[in-house]
Each structure stands twice: as C-alpha cells, then as structure tokens.
Amino acid sequence: MQNYRGIALDAVSAALRTLDPGADTGGLGVATPPDPSLGDLSVPCFPLARALRRSPAQIAADLAAAVELPAAFRRVNAAGAYLNFFIDPGDLIAGVVGAVRAAGPAYGSGGTGAGRTALLEHTSINPNASPHVGRARNALIGDVLARLLRFEGYDLEVRYFVNDVGKQIALLVIAAGDRQVPFAEVLDLYVQANAGLERDPDLERQTFELLRDLERGDGDARRRFDAIVDVCVAGQRAVLEALDIRHDRFDKESHYLWSGRTRQVIERLRATGRLSTDQDGRSVLNLDGYDLPSRNPVVVLERSDGTSMYPLRDIAYTLDKMESGADRNLIVLGEDQRLHHRQLTAAIDLLGGTAPEVVHYAWVSLDDASMSTRSGNVVLLEDFMAEAVRRAGRALTERGEAFDRARAEAVAHSAIRYSILRVANEKMVRFDFEEALGFEGDTGPYLMYGHARMCALLRRHGQELPDGADFGLLVDGAELALAKAVAGFPDAIARTVRDASPHVVADYLYGLTRAFTAFYHACPVLDAPAPLRDGRLLLVDAARQTLRNGMLVLGMRPLERM
C-alpha cells in the first residue's frame, strides 16, 4: 500500500521549491480533514507564512497551482489555509486489497517487535479464592497486551506473581488445618476464617507465628502453605484458561525469601541511607523527595518481628524482572495500586533502575442486580461467565438459531471481552448483560455478526476469489469508505501498542464493521456485473481478514456462521 502522506509531502515540497528555492519544508505535516468532502489528506500551510511572507491561504492557493499531481491522487485544491489532496479511489482500493492479501493474518502488524523481547505481568491476584469480576479486567487487558505484543513480533514472556506468603494465605492455612481443601471450597473457608479473626483475637497471633515459621524456612510450614496455594493457583488458572488467558510463568513470592533476595534488597537500600527503624520497630524506607501522594512518604518493608511485607518482596521481584533485559517491561495494575507502584518506582530508582511501564485500570460495575453470587458480596468470574453463556444461548434462540453451546460460549466470551475492552483503561466499566449481548450497536455480537455476514457472502460466491480486478470501477462512496477503514488498521494497532490501550483497537473494529454494513446495503456484490463483482468480492475479503485479525488481537472468537 502506498505511503500517501509521504507522496503528498514530496509533491508539496517540489512545488514549494518552484515558488521559493530556499524555503524550509521541515515544519510541514499532513492531517486528515474532519469531513471527507474536503479531501482525504490535508497539508496546513501555516508553518510557511513567516518564511514566505504571505498569508497561509495565499500560500495554499499558489501551491495548488504549482503542484504536479501525483498519479495516486485524482485532484488537489486549496481551501483556506489548507492544501487538500483527493486520493484516486481505484488506486487506494487496489493498494489496500493488495496489502491485506499479501500479509493475510499478519496484516496490521508493524513488525516493531521483531528481534526484541518483552515481559508482561498481569492478574497476580491473591491465591485465596476464585477470581471475581472486578479483577477480570486486569486479566483481559493483560491478555490483549500479550496478543498485541506477539502480533508485533515480540518474543514475550507473560508472568504471574503469586503471593504465597501473605497474612491472608497464613489465615487460610490455619483454617484448613491438615485437610486437603478443594478449590470450590476455598472462598467460603477464607470468609469464615476472616470472620473468626473478630471472634478470636488469638487467631491473629497464630497467623503471625505461622508467617515467622515460614520465613525461617520451617519445612512443615512450607508444606502447608504450598498445599493450599497450589490448589488455589491451579483453580485460578483453570478459570482464566477457560477464557483463553494464559501465563508462561508463575513466580512465588516465597522464592525471594528463601533465596535471600529480600535480605539483599534490604542491605542495598540500607546503603542508600534511606532505611531506618521506626518507633514501632519496623524497617521503613524514606521516599521523601519523590512527590508521593502521601502525608508520610515512607513505606514499611519489614514488621517489627522481622517478617517481610509485600512491598519488599515486590521490589525483589521487580529487580529480578529487570535482570531479564527485556526491551519492554509492562505490568497491569488496578487504580487502587497507584500509590504502591509509585513507591515501588521510587525504591527502584534509589537502586539505580527503572520500574516497569504500568497500565492502570478502573473497576467493573455490574448493573444487573439479579446476578447471583456464591459468597454474598462478590460476583465470581466463573459464575459470571456461566450466566453470560446462558443469556447468549437465549439471545441466539430468540433470533431463530438452534441452540449450540459452543457458539453460545463464543458469543458470550467475545461479548464480555469486547464490552470491557472497548472502554478506556482509566474509565469505569458499567456492565449490562442485555447491552453487551445485543446484536446492534457498539457490541461484540455486532462485530461477530458483521464477520459472519462477510464469510456468508464469500461462501455464497461458491468459487475461488479472482486474482485481481479493475478497482477503478469501484466509485461508490461506501466502497471508498470501507477501503479507508481497512487501511486504518495498522495505525490503530500501532497506537494501541504504543499507549497500551486496547480500547483503540475496539473502537477501530466497530468503525470498520459499520463501514462494511453501509457498504453491504449500498453496493450489491454477487448480483453486480462480473468486473464490478470481482472488485467488490476482493474488497469484502480484505475487510473480513482485517476484522478477523483485530478480533483475534482482542481475544474474540470470529465465527464464520452465526
């Protein structure tokens, strides 16, 4: 596909040299007009006004008269201070179709990760229960970032930090005793254990004693912790993998205790002169000067009894991740972890390093009060997904489709993913089942239906697609709009990778599907004369491949039949 922006700039630069051989074109850029009727590309002439001592509008008019129109464009005109270029539709559509057919499943990738490595940590919830819906957003954002990085060619490792030595886990260990607790019972056991803390003050003392035994490396304590943690991690993995979310590596916090890494971190921080013991006997790190949103800029690293706190173990883990030498190092964290990450960043800076690039996200709010829960106060992800599958199956049967569980699961999972990912990370998701599972509007099923409709159209053609076509015959505005939408995919991917913002791709795919829907209603394909039909078939296939690529990046399931 041609670089239309570069071609336009080169043409303007050449025309400018005929008007003023010494003019500097370094400040010129290319924009997209807000209205397609104004042109496909626009060169603002404001940067030239001072050097040429003419108004931007006069400069635009002079350039319009002097520019030699490149073959890729059908006309150029001046409108106020802007020089507007109109791309030749046949040239654009031929370029777009050719680019998609050449790249296929890789279309949209800029290849920016070729020969580079990336490390990504996401989810990392406490191994004390089945994941709830609020934390699912962490896993979904992390999974899309993983898919994006791999799509770009990065050699990626996805990690999960397992908090297997915290107070919450110690409480579970005590509550379990010597019993092998199934994963399905862990949440109820944890709720009961927390309630027991209020009734029995001695339980907290037992919890900290058990933590001290663990940190000393007591064999029985390690065995008991491993037993409950391994059950929880296996259960959480199963829930996430049902949503096609996978991790390459699970790192236990306990490793950093028993390997001596946390002690090494303490000594390195002590050498900075920032580590001290407070009036309660705790080891605290002074982060004064790092502009933290905290009245007292210290972070507690060890309790008075010498047992470690989570920030210390996280510093050790972060240093470990840094040693991987990854070209890009990311972590997905909830908005409630902003202060913690800023403290972590400051501590790593004191040690001469750079903390991972953080992606924060806001919470998920459920608008459906009828959604049942097992715990009474949280909605578990596995229950939530089961309800989504049930409702998706009902929605399909209401559309006259025979019930098919695999298809219902595909619709449900894709609908959930899309409804959460289409919202910018920093904004809260207000989830509504009826809206998410609708087949109209900005929803996952709408994209899926658009993809299935493309596949059905190509299937009804019943023949191999033509090798080429006269794309100059495609002059309808809906054809050009669809081609432009397909052409915009690489830029949407690039922006999403740069900003770690999955909603950019989601928004793009909705626009692409809308452009196809408008094309579908305006431009007959199979009933068109053969030369025109061939061009439209190839354009539909390019749109199908692009939509499929984007849906796979979001972790959706592009069905060929709905």
C-alpha positions as CSV (number, residue, x, y, z in Angstrom):
1,M,0.0,0.0,0.0
2,Q,1.4,3.4,-1.0
3,N,2.5,6.0,1.5
4,Y,0.0,8.6,0.5
5,R,1.2,11.0,3.2
6,G,4.8,10.8,2.0
7,I,3.8,11.2,-1.6
8,A,1.7,14.3,-0.8
9,L,4.5,15.9,1.2
10,D,7.0,15.2,-1.6
11,A,4.7,16.8,-4.1
12,V,4.3,19.9,-1.9
13,S,8.0,20.2,-1.3
14,A,8.7,20.1,-5.0
15,A,6.1,22.7,-5.7
16,L,7.4,24.9,-2.9
17,R,10.9,24.8,-4.4
18,T,9.5,26.3,-7.6
19,L,7.9,29.2,-5.6
20,D,10.9,29.7,-3.3
21,P,14.0,27.6,-3.8
22,G,15.3,28.4,-0.3
23,A,12.1,27.6,1.6
24,D,12.3,25.2,4.5
25,T,9.7,22.4,4.4
26,G,10.7,20.9,7.8
27,G,7.6,22.2,9.6
28,L,5.1,20.8,7.1
29,G,2.8,17.9,8.1
30,V,-0.2,16.0,6.8
31,A,-3.5,15.9,8.5
32,T,-6.9,14.1,7.9
33,P,-9.7,16.6,7.2
34,P,-12.7,16.2,9.5
35,D,-15.1,15.9,6.5
36,P,-14.2,13.5,3.6
37,S,-15.7,16.0,1.2
38,L,-12.8,18.3,2.0
39,G,-10.3,15.7,0.8
40,D,-8.5,12.6,2.0
41,L,-5.3,14.3,3.2
42,S,-4.6,17.9,4.0
43,V,-1.4,20.0,4.3
44,P,-1.8,23.0,6.6
45,C,0.2,25.9,5.2
46,F,0.5,28.0,8.5
47,P,4.2,26.9,9.1
48,L,5.2,28.6,5.8
49,A,3.7,32.0,6.4
50,R,6.6,33.7,8.1
51,A,9.3,32.4,5.7
52,L,7.3,33.2,2.6
53,R,5.8,36.5,4.0
54,R,2.4,35.6,2.7
55,S,-0.9,34.6,4.2
56,P,-1.4,30.8,4.7
57,A,-4.4,31.0,2.4
58,Q,-2.4,32.6,-0.4
59,I,0.4,30.0,0.0
60,A,-2.2,27.2,-0.3
61,A,-3.6,28.8,-3.5
62,D,-0.1,29.2,-5.0
63,L,0.8,25.6,-4.2
64,A,-2.4,24.3,-5.6
65,A,-1.5,26.0,-8.9
66,A,2.1,24.8,-8.8
67,V,1.9,21.2,-7.5
68,E,2.4,18.4,-10.0
69,L,-0.4,16.0,-9.2
70,P,1.0,12.5,-8.4
71,A,-0.7,9.5,-10.1
72,A,-2.0,8.3,-6.7
73,F,-4.3,11.4,-6.5
74,R,-7.2,12.5,-8.7
75,R,-7.2,16.2,-7.7
76,V,-5.8,18.8,-5.4
77,N,-7.3,22.1,-4.3
78,A,-6.9,24.9,-1.8
79,A,-9.5,25.6,0.9
80,G,-8.5,28.5,3.1
81,A,-5.0,27.8,4.6
82,Y,-5.2,24.1,3.6
83,L,-3.9,22.2,0.5
84,N,-6.3,19.3,0.1
85,F,-5.5,16.1,-1.8
86,F,-8.1,13.6,-3.0
87,I,-6.8,10.1,-3.4
88,D,-7.7,8.2,-6.6
89,P,-10.3,5.6,-5.3
90,G,-9.1,2.9,-7.6
91,D,-5.5,3.3,-6.6
92,L,-6.4,3.3,-2.9
93,I,-8.6,0.2,-3.1
94,A,-6.1,-1.7,-5.2
95,G,-3.4,-0.8,-2.6
96,V,-5.5,-1.8,0.4
97,V,-6.6,-5.1,-1.1
98,G,-3.1,-5.9,-2.3
99,A,-1.6,-5.2,1.2
100,V,-4.2,-7.3,3.0
101,R,-3.8,-10.3,0.6
102,A,0.0,-10.2,0.8
103,A,0.1,-10.1,4.6
104,G,-3.0,-12.2,5.5
105,P,-3.1,-13.0,9.2
106,A,-0.2,-10.6,9.8
107,Y,-2.0,-7.6,8.2
108,G,-1.9,-4.7,10.6
109,S,1.3,-5.6,12.3
110,G,4.1,-3.1,12.1
111,G,6.7,-5.7,13.0
112,T,8.1,-3.4,15.7
113,G,8.9,-6.3,18.0
114,A,11.0,-8.3,15.5
115,G,14.2,-9.2,17.2
116,R,13.1,-7.7,20.5
117,T,11.9,-9.1,23.8
118,A,9.1,-8.1,26.2
119,L,8.0,-9.1,29.7
120,L,4.4,-8.6,30.9
121,E,3.0,-9.2,34.3
122,H,-0.8,-9.2,34.8
123,T,-3.6,-10.6,37.0
124,S,-1.4,-11.7,40.0
125,I,-4.4,-11.8,42.4
126,N,-4.0,-13.3,45.8
127,P,-4.3,-17.2,45.7
128,N,-7.1,-17.3,48.3
129,A,-10.2,-17.7,46.2
130,S,-11.7,-17.9,42.8
131,P,-11.2,-14.6,40.8
132,H,-14.1,-12.1,40.9
133,V,-15.3,-10.0,38.0
134,G,-13.5,-6.8,39.1
135,R,-10.2,-8.5,38.7
136,A,-11.1,-9.9,35.4
137,R,-10.4,-6.6,33.7
138,N,-6.8,-6.9,34.7
139,A,-6.6,-10.3,33.1
140,L,-8.4,-9.2,29.9
141,I,-6.3,-6.1,29.5
142,G,-3.1,-8.1,30.1
143,D,-4.2,-10.8,27.7
144,V,-4.8,-8.3,24.9
145,L,-1.4,-6.6,25.5
146,A,0.2,-10.1,25.3
147,R,-1.6,-10.8,22.0
148,L,-0.7,-7.3,20.6
149,L,3.0,-7.7,21.5
150,R,3.1,-11.1,19.9
151,F,1.3,-9.8,16.9
152,E,4.0,-7.2,16.6
153,G,6.7,-9.9,16.7
154,Y,8.0,-9.6,20.3
155,D,9.4,-12.6,22.0
156,L,7.2,-12.3,25.0
157,E,7.1,-13.9,28.4
158,V,3.9,-13.4,30.5
159,R,4.3,-13.7,34.3
160,Y,2.1,-14.0,37.3
161,F,3.4,-13.0,40.8
162,V,1.9,-15.5,43.4
163,N,1.5,-14.0,46.8
164,D,2.0,-17.2,48.7
165,V,3.4,-15.8,52.0
166,G,0.9,-13.1,52.9
167,K,-1.2,-12.8,56.0
168,Q,-4.3,-13.9,54.0
169,I,-2.7,-17.1,53.0
170,A,-1.5,-17.8,56.5
171,L,-5.1,-17.4,57.7
172,L,-6.2,-19.9,55.1
173,V,-3.5,-22.4,56.1
174,I,-4.7,-22.3,59.8
175,A,-8.3,-22.7,58.8
176,A,-7.6,-25.6,56.5
177,G,-5.5,-27.5,59.1
178,D,-4.4,-30.8,57.7
179,R,-7.4,-31.1,55.4
180,Q,-7.0,-31.0,51.6
181,V,-9.4,-28.3,50.7
182,P,-10.9,-28.4,47.2
183,F,-10.7,-25.1,45.2
184,A,-14.5,-24.8,45.2
185,E,-14.5,-24.5,49.0
186,V,-11.6,-22.1,49.4
187,L,-13.6,-18.9,49.2
188,D,-16.1,-20.0,51.9
189,L,-13.2,-21.1,54.1
190,Y,-11.5,-17.8,53.7
191,V,-14.7,-15.8,54.5
192,Q,-15.2,-18.0,57.6
193,A,-11.5,-17.5,58.7
194,N,-11.8,-13.7,58.4
195,A,-14.9,-13.8,60.5
196,G,-13.0,-15.8,63.0
197,L,-10.5,-13.1,63.5
198,E,-13.1,-10.8,65.0
199,R,-14.3,-13.5,67.4
200,D,-10.8,-14.9,68.4
201,P,-8.1,-12.3,69.0
202,D,-5.6,-15.1,69.4
203,L,-6.1,-16.2,65.8
204,E,-4.1,-13.2,64.6
205,R,-1.2,-14.1,66.9
206,Q,-1.2,-17.6,65.4
207,T,-1.2,-16.2,61.9
208,F,1.9,-14.1,62.5
209,E,3.6,-17.0,64.3
210,L,3.0,-19.2,61.2
211,L,4.4,-16.4,59.0
212,R,7.6,-16.3,61.1
213,D,7.9,-20.1,60.9
214,L,7.5,-19.8,57.1
215,E,10.2,-17.1,56.7
216,R,12.6,-19.1,58.8
217,G,12.2,-21.9,56.2
218,D,10.3,-24.3,58.6
219,G,9.7,-27.4,56.5
220,D,6.2,-28.1,57.9
221,A,5.1,-24.5,57.4
222,R,6.3,-24.6,53.8
223,R,4.5,-27.8,53.1
224,R,1.2,-26.5,54.5
225,F,1.5,-23.2,52.6
226,D,2.3,-25.0,49.3
227,A,-0.6,-27.3,49.7
228,I,-3.3,-24.5,49.8
229,V,-1.5,-22.2,47.4
230,D,-1.1,-24.8,44.7
231,V,-4.8,-25.7,44.9
232,C,-5.7,-22.0,44.5
233,V,-3.3,-21.3,41.7
234,A,-4.5,-24.4,39.8
235,G,-8.1,-23.4,40.2
236,Q,-7.5,-19.8,39.2
237,R,-5.5,-20.9,36.1
238,A,-8.4,-23.1,35.1
239,V,-10.9,-20.2,35.3
240,L,-8.6,-17.9,33.3
241,E,-7.7,-20.6,30.7
242,A,-11.4,-21.1,30.0
243,L,-11.3,-17.5,28.8
244,D,-8.2,-18.3,26.7
245,I,-6.0,-16.3,29.1
246,R,-2.7,-18.0,29.8
247,H,0.6,-17.2,31.6
248,D,4.0,-18.6,30.8
249,R,5.4,-18.4,34.3
250,F,4.2,-18.3,37.9
251,D,6.7,-16.8,40.3
252,K,6.1,-17.4,44.0
253,E,7.0,-14.6,46.5
254,S,8.4,-17.2,48.8
255,H,11.3,-17.8,46.4
256,Y,12.6,-14.3,47.1
257,L,12.6,-15.0,50.8
258,W,14.3,-18.4,50.8
259,S,16.8,-17.4,48.1
260,G,18.0,-14.5,50.2
261,R,17.0,-11.9,47.6
262,T,14.8,-9.9,50.1
263,R,17.8,-9.7,52.5
264,Q,20.0,-8.4,49.7
265,V,17.4,-5.7,48.8
266,I,17.4,-4.6,52.5
267,E,21.1,-4.3,52.5
268,R,21.2,-2.4,49.2
269,L,18.6,0.0,50.5
270,R,20.4,0.4,53.8
271,A,23.4,1.6,51.8
272,T,21.3,4.5,50.4
273,G,20.9,5.9,53.9
274,R,17.1,5.9,53.4
275,L,16.3,2.8,55.5
276,S,15.6,3.1,59.2
277,T,13.7,1.6,62.1
278,D,10.6,3.5,63.2
279,Q,9.1,3.8,66.7
280,D,7.2,0.5,66.3
281,G,10.4,-1.4,65.4
282,R,9.6,-1.7,61.7
283,S,12.0,-1.3,58.8
284,V,10.8,1.7,56.8
285,L,12.1,3.3,53.6
286,N,12.1,7.1,53.4
287,L,10.9,8.2,50.0
288,D,10.9,11.9,50.7
289,G,11.5,14.0,47.6
290,Y,9.7,11.6,45.2
291,D,6.4,13.7,45.3
292,L,4.3,10.8,46.6
293,P,0.6,11.5,47.3
294,S,1.1,10.6,50.9
295,R,1.3,12.7,54.0
296,N,4.1,10.4,55.4
297,P,6.4,9.4,52.4
298,V,7.7,6.1,53.9
299,V,6.9,2.5,53.0
300,V,7.1,-0.3,55.5
301,L,9.3,-3.2,54.3
302,E,9.5,-5.4,57.4
303,R,7.4,-5.8,60.5
304,S,8.9,-5.4,64.0
305,D,9.3,-9.2,64.2
306,G,11.4,-9.2,61.0
307,T,8.9,-10.8,58.7
308,S,8.7,-9.2,55.3
309,M,5.9,-7.0,53.9
310,Y,4.6,-7.2,50.3
311,P,6.5,-4.1,49.1
312,L,9.9,-5.6,50.0
313,R,9.1,-8.8,48.1
314,D,7.8,-6.8,45.1
315,I,11.0,-4.8,45.0
316,A,13.0,-8.0,44.9
317,Y,10.7,-9.4,42.1
318,T,10.9,-6.2,40.1
319,L,14.7,-6.3,40.2
320,D,14.5,-9.9,39.0
321,K,12.3,-8.9,36.1
322,M,14.7,-6.1,35.2
323,E,17.6,-8.6,35.0
324,S,15.8,-10.3,32.1
325,G,16.9,-7.4,30.0
326,A,13.6,-7.2,28.2
327,D,13.2,-4.4,25.7
328,R,9.8,-3.7,27.0
329,N,8.7,-4.4,30.6
330,L,5.0,-3.9,31.5
331,I,2.7,-4.5,34.4
332,V,-1.1,-4.2,34.7
333,L,-2.4,-2.9,38.0
334,G,-5.8,-1.6,39.3
335,E,-6.2,2.0,40.1
336,D,-6.0,1.2,43.8
337,Q,-2.4,0.3,43.3
338,R,-1.2,3.7,42.0
339,L,0.5,4.7,45.3
340,H,2.1,1.3,45.6
341,H,3.5,1.5,42.1
342,R,4.9,5.0,42.7
343,Q,6.5,3.8,45.9
344,L,8.0,0.8,44.0
345,T,9.2,3.1,41.2
346,A,10.9,5.4,43.8
347,A,12.6,2.4,45.5
348,I,13.8,1.0,42.2
349,D,15.2,4.4,41.3
350,L,17.1,4.5,44.6
351,L,18.7,1.3,43.5
352,G,19.6,2.7,40.1
353,G,16.9,1.0,38.0
354,T,13.7,1.8,36.1
355,A,10.4,0.3,37.2
356,P,8.1,-1.5,34.6
357,E,5.8,0.6,32.4
358,V,2.5,0.5,34.3
359,V,-1.0,0.2,32.8
360,H,-3.7,1.2,35.4
361,Y,-7.3,0.4,35.0
362,A,-10.6,1.3,36.7
363,W,-13.1,-1.1,38.1
364,V,-16.1,-3.0,36.6
365,S,-19.5,-2.2,38.0
366,L,-22.4,-4.6,37.3
367,D,-25.8,-3.0,36.6
368,D,-27.6,-6.3,36.8
369,A,-28.8,-6.7,40.4
370,S,-30.2,-10.2,39.7
371,M,-26.8,-11.7,39.2
372,S,-26.4,-14.3,41.9
373,T,-23.2,-14.8,43.9
374,R,-21.7,-17.7,45.8
375,S,-20.1,-15.5,48.5
376,G,-22.9,-13.0,49.0
377,N,-20.8,-9.9,48.4
378,V,-18.7,-10.5,45.2
379,V,-19.6,-11.9,41.8
380,L,-17.2,-14.7,40.9
381,L,-15.8,-14.7,37.3
382,E,-16.8,-18.3,36.7
383,D,-20.4,-17.7,37.8
384,F,-20.5,-14.5,35.7
385,M,-19.3,-16.3,32.6
386,A,-21.8,-19.2,33.2
387,E,-24.6,-16.6,33.3
388,A,-23.2,-14.9,30.1
389,V,-23.3,-18.2,28.3
390,R,-26.9,-18.9,29.4
391,R,-28.0,-15.5,28.2
392,A,-26.1,-15.7,24.9
393,G,-27.8,-19.0,24.2
394,R,-31.2,-17.4,24.9
395,A,-30.3,-14.5,22.6
396,L,-29.4,-16.8,19.8
397,T,-32.5,-18.9,20.1
398,E,-34.6,-15.7,20.1
399,R,-33.0,-14.9,16.7
400,G,-34.3,-18.3,15.4
401,E,-31.0,-20.2,15.7
402,A,-30.8,-23.7,17.1
403,F,-29.0,-23.8,20.5
404,D,-25.4,-24.7,20.1
405,R,-23.3,-24.5,23.3
406,A,-20.0,-23.9,21.6
407,R,-21.5,-21.0,19.6
408,A,-23.2,-19.6,22.8
409,E,-19.8,-19.7,24.6
410,A,-18.1,-18.0,21.7
411,V,-20.7,-15.2,21.7
412,A,-20.7,-14.9,25.4
413,H,-16.9,-14.8,25.8
414,S,-16.5,-12.3,22.9
415,A,-19.3,-10.1,24.2
416,I,-17.8,-9.9,27.7
417,R,-14.3,-9.2,26.3
418,Y,-15.5,-6.5,23.9
419,S,-17.8,-4.7,26.4
420,I,-14.9,-4.4,28.9
421,L,-12.1,-3.7,26.5
422,R,-13.9,-1.0,24.5
423,V,-13.8,1.3,27.5
424,A,-10.6,3.3,28.0
425,N,-8.5,1.8,30.8
426,E,-8.9,4.8,33.1
427,K,-12.7,4.8,32.9
428,M,-15.0,2.6,34.9
429,V,-16.9,-0.2,33.1
430,R,-20.6,-0.2,33.8
431,F,-21.5,-3.6,32.6
432,D,-25.0,-4.6,31.5
433,F,-25.8,-8.1,30.1
434,E,-28.6,-7.0,27.8
435,E,-26.5,-4.3,26.2
436,A,-23.3,-6.4,25.9
437,L,-25.1,-9.3,24.3
438,G,-27.1,-7.2,21.8
439,F,-26.5,-7.6,18.1
440,E,-26.9,-3.9,17.4
441,G,-24.7,-1.0,18.3
442,D,-21.2,-1.0,19.8
443,T,-21.1,-4.6,21.0
444,G,-19.1,-7.8,20.5
445,P,-22.0,-9.7,18.8
446,Y,-22.4,-6.8,16.3
447,L,-18.8,-7.3,15.2
448,M,-19.2,-11.1,15.2
449,Y,-22.3,-10.8,13.0
450,G,-20.5,-8.5,10.6
451,H,-17.7,-11.0,10.3
452,A,-20.2,-13.9,9.7
453,R,-22.0,-11.9,7.1
454,M,-18.8,-11.3,5.2
455,C,-18.0,-15.0,5.4
456,A,-21.5,-15.9,4.2
457,L,-21.2,-13.5,1.2
458,L,-17.9,-15.0,0.2
459,R,-19.3,-18.6,0.8
460,R,-22.3,-17.9,-1.4
461,H,-20.0,-16.8,-4.2
462,G,-19.0,-20.5,-4.3
463,Q,-15.8,-20.0,-6.3
464,E,-12.2,-19.1,-5.8
465,L,-11.7,-15.4,-5.5
466,P,-10.3,-13.7,-8.6
467,D,-6.6,-12.9,-8.7
468,G,-7.3,-9.3,-9.5
469,A,-9.9,-6.7,-10.6
470,D,-10.4,-3.3,-12.2
471,F,-10.7,-1.4,-9.0
472,G,-11.2,1.8,-11.0
473,L,-14.8,0.6,-11.3
474,L,-15.4,1.0,-7.6
475,V,-16.5,4.6,-7.4
476,D,-19.3,4.4,-4.8
477,G,-18.7,6.4,-1.6
478,A,-19.4,3.3,0.5
479,E,-16.7,1.3,-1.3
480,L,-14.1,4.0,-0.7
481,A,-15.2,4.4,2.9
482,L,-14.7,0.7,3.5
483,A,-11.3,0.7,1.9
484,K,-10.2,3.6,4.0
485,A,-11.4,1.8,7.1
486,V,-9.4,-1.3,6.2
487,A,-6.4,0.9,5.5
488,G,-6.6,2.4,9.0
489,F,-5.9,-0.9,10.8
490,P,-2.1,-0.7,11.0
491,D,-2.3,2.8,12.6
492,A,-4.9,1.5,15.2
493,I,-2.6,-1.3,16.1
494,A,0.5,1.0,16.3
495,R,-1.4,3.4,18.6
496,T,-2.6,0.6,20.8
497,V,0.8,-0.9,21.2
498,R,2.4,2.5,21.9
499,D,-0.2,3.5,24.5
500,A,-1.2,0.0,25.9
501,S,-4.8,1.0,25.3
502,P,-7.0,-1.9,24.0
503,H,-10.0,0.4,23.5
504,V,-8.3,2.0,20.5
505,V,-8.5,-1.3,18.5
506,A,-12.0,-2.0,19.8
507,D,-13.2,1.4,18.6
508,Y,-11.5,0.9,15.3
509,L,-13.2,-2.5,14.8
510,Y,-16.6,-1.0,15.5
511,G,-15.9,1.7,12.8
512,L,-14.8,-1.0,10.3
513,T,-17.9,-3.1,10.9
514,R,-20.1,0.0,10.5
515,A,-18.4,0.8,7.2
516,F,-19.0,-2.7,6.0
517,T,-22.6,-2.6,7.0
518,A,-23.1,0.6,5.0
519,F,-21.3,-1.0,2.0
520,Y,-23.4,-4.1,2.3
521,H,-26.6,-2.2,2.0
522,A,-25.4,0.2,-0.7
523,C,-23.4,-2.0,-3.0
524,P,-24.7,-5.3,-4.3
525,V,-21.9,-7.8,-4.7
526,L,-23.0,-11.2,-6.1
527,D,-25.6,-9.6,-8.4
528,A,-23.2,-7.0,-9.7
529,P,-21.8,-7.3,-13.3
530,A,-18.7,-9.6,-13.3
531,P,-16.0,-6.9,-13.5
532,L,-17.5,-4.9,-10.7
533,R,-18.4,-8.0,-8.7
534,D,-14.7,-9.1,-8.7
535,G,-13.5,-5.9,-7.2
536,R,-16.2,-5.9,-4.5
537,L,-15.5,-9.5,-3.6
538,L,-11.9,-8.8,-3.1
539,L,-12.7,-5.7,-1.0
540,V,-15.1,-7.7,1.2
541,D,-12.4,-10.4,1.7
542,A,-9.9,-7.7,2.7
543,A,-12.4,-6.4,5.2
544,R,-13.0,-9.9,6.5
545,Q,-9.4,-10.6,7.0
546,T,-8.8,-7.3,8.8
547,L,-11.8,-7.7,11.1
548,R,-10.7,-11.2,11.9
549,N,-7.2,-10.1,12.7
550,G,-8.5,-7.4,15.0
551,M,-10.9,-9.7,16.8
552,L,-8.2,-12.2,17.4
553,V,-6.0,-9.4,18.9
554,L,-8.8,-8.7,21.3
555,G,-9.2,-12.4,22.1
556,M,-12.6,-12.6,20.5
557,R,-13.8,-15.6,18.5
558,P,-14.6,-14.7,14.9
559,L,-17.3,-17.3,13.9
560,E,-17.9,-17.9,10.2
561,R,-21.6,-18.7,10.9
562,M,-23.8,-17.2,13.5
